[in-house]
């Protein structure tokens, strides 16, 4: 039973991170599509009719539901650090899918975030 619950939780975590990254990617594409329109009513109308914006909104609802499911199983202090992996995955996906640059400084920041998540996880095991 414990294995099933833990396996289920890892799947939920994976889905949360995947949806969160997908949201950021679709919002970036939507933002890029809207750059030629001055901010105002026309921009808002174009945003409201953008498929990418609607995909992002559905993704936000999905992440909300997944986050609530995660918080049912444990304390916020233990769950929240794993969400920092979004700050690792988004730049990597931006690099792979959108051709964005990962500078040396950004790479160091990504490594520090991963180290922080590992330290938090290891600390929880020893507590």
C-alpha angles and dihedrals in degrees: 000000000000090000091051092050092047092047089049091050092051089052091050090048091050091050092048092052093044093051092045092052092044090052092054092047094049092045090052091051090046091049091050090051091053099048094096093058118079114238110266140074095327090050092049091049091050091048091049090053095045115114090208092056091051092048088052092050091051088048091053090054090049092050090049091055093045092048091052089050090052093048090053089066102049151352122303092235091061096041102044100066091062089061087066087076086079086070087058099042098045096059091044092051090043088055095045099040106025102029094242120160126251106206124202090256092051090048090053090049091051090050091050091051091050090048090050092052090049093048091049091049093048091047090054090053092053096045 
